[in-house]
């Protein structure tokens, strides 16, 4: 066989092999591009789902925090009225099965009401999650701390990190969305894919084309795996936030119930003292004395409820704070038992 013919045949075979490799490479590149698009679209949907749940949970937490601050700051008005009553008896702690309320302490009420007022003045233009942060850390404790730091000029947002404890920061440090591994990996994959496909027409030789396709396929697979890992974290975070929302709304409901009852009894007490002008305990009727006692105890109950930390601080920065379900449930049950025991209704 003449050498030119042999060379031509060899070239034909080599060319055919190159074309075959090129086709396989092209298929791999198309598959890689499709995989990358699917991964990116799914990741975007996961992030959107996370953001929506985070917004809802933050709102639920903020609702609790704002109500607690309003309740605590209003204690000043109660104290002003109550302190006008002369010859009143000492209102001791109230203990029954499942109920343990502290005795009246005017100084503590004064501290917490002023501190709550300081916090309320600072959250007007604060970011979402600030009030919820106070609820997460325990509004009563945070309000007392606020009173101690207000005169030093310390920013409210720095109080024990309470204001920073919103729903997002309670979740794995936000790693599910902000993970450099996930975001960077997918960005890298997209950049490599985009850069390679841009010069497809310039690639010489099917073997090079096939090799490039294989590399891109690896990158796409890596990006897809990173998306799945991020999705797992987002699923865990969303489940945590849903549970936190549920617990927060249940606690908010009972807090509203107790506060409504308190508002009615306090209104009756104000009528006795301010409208009727009775400032001597000995002039109070039996019903008026009972109303006064119930009002004092309701203040103690609300004080206790606002002490509850909705979220316990985690020892690890990589784990969310534990939802304080035991204490929250105990506080709700104490409120229900007290209302039933005193035959009070909203």
DAMO-V493192 format. One record per helix or strand. SS is the DSSP state (A for helix, B for strand). FROM is the first residue (numbers start at 1). TO is the last residue. If there is no record, write none. Layout:
BEGIN
SS_FROM_TO, SS_FROM_TO
END
This chain:
BEGIN
A_3_82, B_86_86, B_94_96, B_99_101, A_106_122, A_130_137, A_139_150, A_156_158, A_162_164, A_172_178, A_180_198, A_200_202, A_206_275, B_280_280, A_281_283, A_286_307, B_311_312, B_322_323, A_325_341
END
